């Protein structure tokens, strides 16, 4: 996937997640999605943030949104499925 206009925000969100700054990561991903609302990877990343925050219902919803946009991306479909299964077990 080629970097889009919100790629810098995505990178910043990834760094925030890695350092445990989940609120910051969430804000950055929401901003990225306002710029690129059809980016399936960004929806998955927001789902991961929600999972890390313990918001399992939203995790599933954002994975489903990512799935609806992922098209022919088997790797993204796979990670969405795994994350949804993990969230379902925690709900």
N, C-alpha and C positions, 0 to 999 in steps of 0.2 A: 504494500500500500504506500502510495506517495504521501509525503507530509503535506497536510493541508494548512489552512490559515490558523487553526487552533493548536497546531502541533507543539508549540512552545508551552502552552498552558497544560497540555497533556504531560509533557516531560516534567514540568514543575509539580504536577499532581502526583506523578510516580515517585518523585523524590520526597514529597511530603508524606506519602504513604510509607515509604521505606524508613522514614525517621519517626513514624508513629503520630504524625500530625494529621489526624483523620479529618478534623473540621476544615483545615486548610485544603486538604486534598479534595474534599467534597465541594467546597466553594470553587476551586479551580476547574473541576470536571463539569460543574454546572455552567460555568462561564464558557468552557470549551463547547459544550452542547448547544448553547445559545448561538454560537458561531457555526457549528457543524452538526445540526440536529439529526442528520441521517448517517452519522458515523457509528457503525456497530461496535467497533472497538471501544469507543468512548462510553457507550452505554454499558458495556461489560465492565469497564474500569470503575464506573460509578457504582455498579452492582457490587463489585469487590469492596469498595469503600463502605457501602451499606452493610455488607456482611461483617466486615471488621468492626463496625460500630454496633453490631448485634441487632441490626434492623433487617430481620430475615424475610419479612413479607415484601418489603421494598426490593430486597435482593432478587427475589424471584421475579417481580414485576419488571425490573430493569434488565434481567437476563432475557426475559421474553421479548422485550423491546429490541434488544440486541439481536436475538434470533430472527425477528421479523425483517431485519435489515441486512443480515449477514450474507445472504445469497449463497454463493458457492464457496464458502470458506469453511472447510471441514474442521480445521484446527479451532476456529472460534466457536463453531457449533459444539465441539467437544468440551472446551473449557466452560462454556455456558451450561451445558448439561451437568458437568461435575459440580459447578458452583450451586446450581439449583438443587441438586440432590443433597449437598451439604446443608444448604439453608433449610430444606424441607425437614431434615432430621433435627434441626435446632428449633423449629417453630413449635 
